[in-house]
Amino acid sequence: MQPVDFGRAQLLAERPVRARHRAAPGHLDPLFLAHLSRIGNNLNQIARRLNEFKIVPPSALEPLLEAIREIIRKASADGP
């Protein structure tokens, strides 16, 4: 079996879903942190392009950033 075929088979294999353990109080959910990391990566790419081409950030960006900040504040205060 070729490595690519093995990898494809592993990715597409049906496996039972395991329950995740709950994080300790004061710790954020790892899935939340993974999604937050992806959002941060996208925002970083946007900022890089805006700076590279000396483009003024669109006015719609600030409300989006504030919404992200609010989600982070709420997750930090509420916990998992």
A tleap script that builds the chain and sets N, CA, C and O, in Angstrom:
source leaprc.protein.ff14SB
mol = sequence {
  NMET GLN PRO VAL ASP PHE GLY ARG ALA GLN
  LEU LEU ALA GLU ARG PRO VAL ARG ALA ARG
  HIE ARG ALA ALA PRO GLY HIE LEU ASP PRO
  LEU PHE LEU ALA HIE LEU SER ARG ILE GLY
  ASN ASN LEU ASN GLN ILE ALA ARG ARG LEU
  ASN GLU PHE LYS ILE VAL PRO PRO SER ALA
  LEU GLU PRO LEU LEU GLU ALA ILE ARG GLU
  ILE ILE ARG LYS ALA SER ALA ASP GLY CPRO
}
set mol.1.N position { 0.852 -1.175 0.000 }
set mol.1.CA position { 0.000 0.000 0.000 }
set mol.1.C position { 0.899 1.241 0.000 }
set mol.1.O position { 1.855 1.329 0.771 }
set mol.2.N position { 0.587 2.169 -0.852 }
set mol.2.CA position { 1.333 3.428 -0.921 }
set mol.2.C position { 1.043 4.262 0.336 }
set mol.2.O position { -0.048 4.173 0.899 }
set mol.3.N position { 2.012 5.065 0.773 }
set mol.3.CA position { 1.772 5.903 1.957 }
set mol.3.C position { 0.536 6.798 1.807 }
set mol.3.O position { -0.219 6.979 2.763 }
set mol.4.N position { 0.333 7.352 0.621 }
set mol.4.CA position { -0.818 8.222 0.419 }
set mol.4.C position { -2.121 7.439 0.560 }
set mol.4.O position { -3.101 7.965 1.088 }
set mol.5.N position { -2.145 6.189 0.095 }
set mol.5.CA position { -3.339 5.362 0.230 }
set mol.5.C position { -3.600 5.012 1.696 }
set mol.5.O position { -4.746 5.004 2.147 }
set mol.6.N position { -2.530 4.724 2.430 }
set mol.6.CA position { -2.662 4.429 3.849 }
set mol.6.C position { -3.224 5.644 4.594 }
set mol.6.O position { -4.144 5.521 5.403 }
set mol.7.N position { -2.653 6.823 4.305 }
set mol.7.CA position { -3.115 8.051 4.960 }
set mol.7.C position { -4.574 8.323 4.659 }
set mol.7.O position { -5.342 8.669 5.556 }
set mol.8.N position { -4.960 8.171 3.408 }
set mol.8.CA position { -6.354 8.388 3.011 }
set mol.8.C position { -7.274 7.411 3.750 }
set mol.8.O position { -8.333 7.799 4.242 }
set mol.9.N position { -6.865 6.154 3.822 }
set mol.9.CA position { -7.675 5.144 4.510 }
set mol.9.C position { -7.828 5.493 5.988 }
set mol.9.O position { -8.905 5.317 6.558 }
set mol.10.N position { -6.758 5.986 6.610 }
set mol.10.CA position { -6.827 6.354 8.026 }
set mol.10.C position { -7.744 7.556 8.244 }
set mol.10.O position { -8.507 7.599 9.209 }
set mol.11.N position { -7.660 8.526 7.341 }
set mol.11.CA position { -8.490 9.724 7.485 }
set mol.11.C position { -9.969 9.430 7.262 }
set mol.11.O position { -10.834 10.030 7.900 }
set mol.12.N position { -10.247 8.509 6.358 }
set mol.12.CA position { -11.633 8.233 6.007 }
set mol.12.C position { -12.243 7.079 6.801 }
set mol.12.O position { -13.433 6.793 6.666 }
set mol.13.N position { -11.436 6.419 7.626 }
set mol.13.CA position { -11.937 5.289 8.416 }
set mol.13.C position { -12.971 5.782 9.420 }
set mol.13.O position { -12.795 6.824 10.051 }
set mol.14.N position { -14.032 5.032 9.556 }
set mol.14.CA position { -15.056 5.386 10.539 }
set mol.14.C position { -14.636 4.841 11.891 }
set mol.14.O position { -14.353 3.652 12.037 }
set mol.15.N position { -14.600 5.711 12.858 }
set mol.15.CA position { -14.206 5.345 14.207 }
set mol.15.C position { -15.246 5.872 15.176 }
set mol.15.O position { -15.867 6.902 14.913 }
set mol.16.N position { -15.444 5.191 16.282 }
set mol.16.CA position { -16.397 5.716 17.265 }
set mol.16.C position { -15.884 7.031 17.849 }
set mol.16.O position { -14.684 7.221 18.046 }
set mol.17.N position { -16.815 7.917 18.115 }
set mol.17.CA position { -16.460 9.215 18.699 }
set mol.17.C position { -16.295 9.032 20.196 }
set mol.17.O position { -17.182 8.513 20.874 }
set mol.18.N position { -15.157 9.462 20.700 }
set mol.18.CA position { -14.902 9.362 22.135 }
set mol.18.C position { -15.317 10.654 22.823 }
set mol.18.O position { -15.135 11.749 22.290 }
set mol.19.N position { -15.870 10.505 24.000 }
set mol.19.CA position { -16.251 11.680 24.778 }
set mol.19.C position { -14.986 12.371 25.265 }
set mol.19.O position { -14.044 11.724 25.724 }
set mol.20.N position { -14.980 13.662 25.161 }
set mol.20.CA position { -13.833 14.440 25.654 }
set mol.20.C position { -14.012 14.702 27.144 }
set mol.20.O position { -15.127 14.872 27.637 }
set mol.21.N position { -12.900 14.728 27.834 }
set mol.21.CA position { -12.992 15.052 29.257 }
set mol.21.C position { -13.196 16.556 29.407 }
set mol.21.O position { -12.779 17.342 28.556 }
set mol.22.N position { -13.820 16.927 30.466 }
set mol.22.CA position { -14.044 18.348 30.732 }
set mol.22.C position { -12.768 18.964 31.275 }
set mol.22.O position { -12.062 18.361 32.084 }
set mol.23.N position { -12.490 20.155 30.825 }
set mol.23.CA position { -11.296 20.854 31.290 }
set mol.23.C position { -11.514 21.317 32.725 }
set mol.23.O position { -12.644 21.549 33.156 }
set mol.24.N position { -10.443 21.443 33.431 }
set mol.24.CA position { -10.516 21.925 34.818 }
set mol.24.C position { -11.010 23.370 34.822 }
set mol.24.O position { -10.785 24.104 33.860 }
set mol.25.N position { -11.685 23.783 35.900 }
set mol.25.CA position { -12.153 25.174 35.970 }
set mol.25.C position { -10.997 26.145 35.747 }
set mol.25.O position { -9.896 25.959 36.264 }
set mol.26.N position { -11.277 27.183 34.964 }
set mol.26.CA position { -10.248 28.174 34.688 }
set mol.26.C position { -9.450 27.871 33.427 }
set mol.26.O position { -8.636 28.691 33.003 }
set mol.27.N position { -9.669 26.703 32.819 }
set mol.27.CA position { -8.969 26.353 31.590 }
set mol.27.C position { -9.945 26.393 30.423 }
set mol.27.O position { -11.098 25.980 30.545 }
set mol.28.N position { -9.464 26.897 29.289 }
set mol.28.CA position { -10.317 26.974 28.116 }
set mol.28.C position { -10.303 25.651 27.359 }
set mol.28.O position { -9.309 24.924 27.366 }
set mol.29.N position { -11.404 25.359 26.717 }
set mol.29.CA position { -11.575 24.145 25.939 }
set mol.29.C position { -10.536 24.101 24.807 }
set mol.29.O position { -10.376 25.087 24.088 }
set mol.30.N position { -9.837 22.985 24.640 }
set mol.30.CA position { -8.833 22.883 23.576 }
set mol.30.C position { -9.416 23.115 22.180 }
set mol.30.O position { -8.742 23.677 21.317 }
set mol.31.N position { -10.662 22.687 21.949 }
set mol.31.CA position { -11.289 22.918 20.647 }
set mol.31.C position { -11.509 24.411 20.423 }
set mol.31.O position { -11.297 24.917 19.321 }
set mol.32.N position { -11.934 25.113 21.472 }
set mol.32.CA position { -12.104 26.566 21.391 }
set mol.32.C position { -10.770 27.227 21.058 }
set mol.32.O position { -10.707 28.118 20.211 }
set mol.33.N position { -9.708 26.790 21.724 }
set mol.33.CA position { -8.388 27.365 21.476 }
set mol.33.C position { -7.910 27.078 20.050 }
set mol.33.O position { -7.258 27.924 19.439 }
set mol.34.N position { -8.224 25.907 19.519 }
set mol.34.CA position { -7.837 25.582 18.142 }
set mol.34.C position { -8.558 26.500 17.158 }
set mol.34.O position { -7.951 27.006 16.214 }
set mol.35.N position { -9.861 26.714 17.384 }
set mol.35.CA position { -10.613 27.614 16.507 }
set mol.35.C position { -10.109 29.046 16.639 }
set mol.35.O position { -9.995 29.767 15.648 }
set mol.36.N position { -9.814 29.442 17.841 }
set mol.36.CA position { -9.298 30.785 18.076 }
set mol.36.C position { -7.958 30.968 17.380 }
set mol.36.O position { -7.680 32.039 16.840 }
set mol.37.N position { -7.135 29.948 17.387 }
set mol.37.CA position { -5.850 29.994 16.705 }
set mol.37.C position { -6.041 30.177 15.204 }
set mol.37.O position { -5.308 30.936 14.570 }
set mol.38.N position { -7.023 29.484 14.637 }
set mol.38.CA position { -7.291 29.625 13.198 }
set mol.38.C position { -7.763 31.034 12.865 }
set mol.38.O position { -7.349 31.616 11.862 }
set mol.39.N position { -8.624 31.573 13.705 }
set mol.39.CA position { -9.095 32.938 13.488 }
set mol.39.C position { -7.924 33.904 13.563 }
set mol.39.O position { -7.799 34.805 12.733 }
set mol.40.N position { -7.062 33.714 14.566 }
set mol.40.CA position { -5.890 34.572 14.714 }
set mol.40.C position { -4.965 34.480 13.510 }
set mol.40.O position { -4.406 35.487 13.076 }
set mol.41.N position { -4.803 33.291 12.976 }
set mol.41.CA position { -3.971 33.115 11.798 }
set mol.41.C position { -4.549 33.881 10.610 }
set mol.41.O position { -3.815 34.548 9.882 }
set mol.42.N position { -5.862 33.784 10.416 }
set mol.42.CA position { -6.505 34.504 9.316 }
set mol.42.C position { -6.375 36.014 9.489 }
set mol.42.O position { -6.093 36.731 8.529 }
set mol.43.N position { -6.580 36.494 10.715 }
set mol.43.CA position { -6.441 37.927 10.966 }
set mol.43.C position { -5.009 38.397 10.724 }
set mol.43.O position { -4.787 39.498 10.220 }
set mol.44.N position { -4.049 37.563 11.082 }
set mol.44.CA position { -2.652 37.906 10.859 }
set mol.44.C position { -2.366 38.031 9.364 }
set mol.44.O position { -1.660 38.948 8.945 }
set mol.45.N position { -2.906 37.122 8.559 }
set mol.45.CA position { -2.718 37.193 7.110 }
set mol.45.C position { -3.356 38.451 6.531 }
set mol.45.O position { -2.788 39.093 5.647 }
set mol.46.N position { -4.544 38.801 7.037 }
set mol.46.CA position { -5.211 40.023 6.588 }
set mol.46.C position { -4.351 41.244 6.922 }
set mol.46.O position { -4.140 42.113 6.077 }
set mol.47.N position { -3.861 41.300 8.154 }
set mol.47.CA position { -3.039 42.435 8.586 }
set mol.47.C position { -1.767 42.538 7.749 }
set mol.47.O position { -1.355 43.633 7.368 }
set mol.48.N position { -1.152 41.400 7.466 }
set mol.48.CA position { 0.053 41.397 6.651 }
set mol.48.C position { -0.197 41.988 5.265 }
set mol.48.O position { 0.585 42.800 4.771 }
set mol.49.N position { -1.308 41.565 4.646 }
set mol.49.CA position { -1.624 42.073 3.304 }
set mol.49.C position { -1.949 43.562 3.333 }
set mol.49.O position { -1.512 44.317 2.465 }
set mol.50.N position { -2.715 43.976 4.332 }
set mol.50.CA position { -3.039 45.394 4.440 }
set mol.50.C position { -1.772 46.228 4.590 }
set mol.50.O position { -1.629 47.275 3.960 }
set mol.51.N position { -0.857 45.757 5.427 }
set mol.51.CA position { 0.402 46.487 5.620 }
set mol.51.C position { 1.284 46.430 4.379 }
set mol.51.O position { 1.918 47.421 4.016 }
set mol.52.N position { 1.323 45.266 3.729 }
set mol.52.CA position { 2.164 45.092 2.547 }
set mol.52.C position { 1.775 46.063 1.435 }
set mol.52.O position { 2.637 46.643 0.776 }
set mol.53.N position { 0.469 46.233 1.236 }
set mol.53.CA position { -0.005 47.101 0.157 }
set mol.53.C position { -0.419 48.481 0.657 }
set mol.53.O position { -1.004 49.269 -0.086 }
set mol.54.N position { -0.111 48.768 1.925 }
set mol.54.CA position { -0.415 50.063 2.543 }
set mol.54.C position { -1.881 50.445 2.350 }
set mol.54.O position { -2.203 51.557 1.930 }
set mol.55.N position { -2.763 49.491 2.669 }
set mol.55.CA position { -4.204 49.687 2.558 }
set mol.55.C position { -4.760 50.010 3.940 }
set mol.55.O position { -4.408 49.364 4.927 }
set mol.56.N position { -5.612 50.991 4.002 }
set mol.56.CA position { -6.266 51.349 5.268 }
set mol.56.C position { -7.271 50.248 5.591 }
set mol.56.O position { -8.053 49.851 4.727 }
set mol.57.N position { -7.258 49.751 6.830 }
set mol.57.CA position { -8.207 48.681 7.195 }
set mol.57.C position { -9.649 49.130 6.975 }
set mol.57.O position { -9.992 50.274 7.275 }
set mol.58.N position { -10.491 48.247 6.459 }
set mol.58.CA position { -11.899 48.619 6.245 }
set mol.58.C position { -12.605 48.865 7.572 }
set mol.58.O position { -12.246 48.291 8.601 }
set mol.59.N position { -13.603 49.717 7.530 }
set mol.59.CA position { -14.312 50.068 8.766 }
set mol.59.C position { -15.047 48.859 9.353 }
set mol.59.O position { -15.326 48.840 10.552 }
set mol.60.N position { -15.362 47.858 8.539 }
set mol.60.CA position { -16.062 46.667 9.032 }
set mol.60.C position { -15.151 45.782 9.877 }
set mol.60.O position { -15.639 44.881 10.559 }
set mol.61.N position { -13.850 46.014 9.849 }
set mol.61.CA position { -12.918 45.170 10.590 }
set mol.61.C position { -12.996 45.407 12.101 }
set mol.61.O position { -12.887 44.455 12.875 }
set mol.62.N position { -13.179 46.630 12.523 }
set mol.62.CA position { -13.192 46.927 13.969 }
set mol.62.C position { -14.347 46.251 14.703 }
set mol.62.O position { -14.121 45.684 15.772 }
set mol.63.N position { -15.585 46.286 14.174 }
set mol.63.CA position { -16.653 45.552 14.874 }
set mol.63.C position { -16.379 44.046 14.945 }
set mol.63.O position { -16.725 43.394 15.930 }
set mol.64.N position { -15.764 43.504 13.911 }
set mol.64.CA position { -15.415 42.085 13.916 }
set mol.64.C position { -14.391 41.792 15.012 }
set mol.64.O position { -14.528 40.816 15.750 }
set mol.65.N position { -13.379 42.629 15.114 }
set mol.65.CA position { -12.365 42.453 16.152 }
set mol.65.C position { -12.980 42.580 17.548 }
set mol.65.O position { -12.615 41.840 18.462 }
set mol.66.N position { -13.900 43.507 17.706 }
set mol.66.CA position { -14.549 43.677 19.013 }
set mol.66.C position { -15.405 42.456 19.345 }
set mol.66.O position { -15.466 42.049 20.505 }
set mol.67.N position { -16.058 41.874 18.362 }
set mol.67.CA position { -16.854 40.664 18.600 }
set mol.67.C position { -15.946 39.510 19.027 }
set mol.67.O position { -16.300 38.741 19.922 }
set mol.68.N position { -14.794 39.388 18.399 }
set mol.68.CA position { -13.837 38.342 18.775 }
set mol.68.C position { -13.333 38.571 20.196 }
set mol.68.O position { -13.225 37.627 20.979 }
set mol.69.N position { -13.025 39.820 20.527 }
set mol.69.CA position { -12.576 40.138 21.888 }
set mol.69.C position { -13.645 39.771 22.913 }
set mol.69.O position { -13.332 39.239 23.977 }
set mol.70.N position { -14.906 40.057 22.590 }
set mol.70.CA position { -16.006 39.758 23.506 }
set mol.70.C position { -16.152 38.252 23.711 }
set mol.70.O position { -16.391 37.800 24.831 }
set mol.71.N position { -16.011 37.482 22.650 }
set mol.71.CA position { -16.086 36.022 22.763 }
set mol.71.C position { -14.967 35.508 23.663 }
set mol.71.O position { -15.187 34.629 24.496 }
set mol.72.N position { -13.777 36.055 23.494 }
set mol.72.CA position { -12.636 35.637 24.323 }
set mol.72.C position { -12.880 36.013 25.785 }
set mol.72.O position { -12.622 35.216 26.686 }
set mol.73.N position { -13.380 37.233 26.016 }
set mol.73.CA position { -13.667 37.663 27.394 }
set mol.73.C position { -14.714 36.753 28.038 }
set mol.73.O position { -14.560 36.340 29.187 }
set mol.74.N position { -15.770 36.445 27.301 }
set mol.74.CA position { -16.838 35.600 27.840 }
set mol.74.C position { -16.319 34.197 28.125 }
set mol.74.O position { -16.626 33.624 29.171 }
set mol.75.N position { -15.535 33.638 27.205 }
set mol.75.CA position { -14.998 32.279 27.413 }
set mol.75.C position { -14.055 32.261 28.600 }
set mol.75.O position { -14.027 31.288 29.354 }
set mol.76.N position { -13.287 33.318 28.776 }
set mol.76.CA position { -12.341 33.372 29.895 }
set mol.76.C position { -13.076 33.502 31.227 }
set mol.76.O position { -12.656 32.942 32.239 }
set mol.77.N position { -14.176 34.249 31.210 }
set mol.77.CA position { -14.928 34.445 32.453 }
set mol.77.C position { -15.777 33.234 32.798 }
set mol.77.O position { -15.869 32.850 33.964 }
set mol.78.N position { -16.399 32.628 31.790 }
set mol.78.CA position { -17.314 31.503 32.024 }
set mol.78.C position { -16.584 30.183 32.209 }
set mol.78.O position { -17.082 29.284 32.887 }
set mol.79.N position { -15.424 30.066 31.620 }
set mol.79.CA position { -14.738 28.777 31.631 }
set mol.79.C position { -15.346 27.880 30.589 }
set mol.79.O position { -16.155 28.324 29.774 }
set mol.80.N position { -14.959 26.595 30.605 }
set mol.80.CA position { -15.437 25.679 29.564 }
set mol.80.C position { -16.923 25.417 29.643 }
set mol.80.O position { -17.462 24.666 28.831 }
savepdb mol mol.pdb
quit
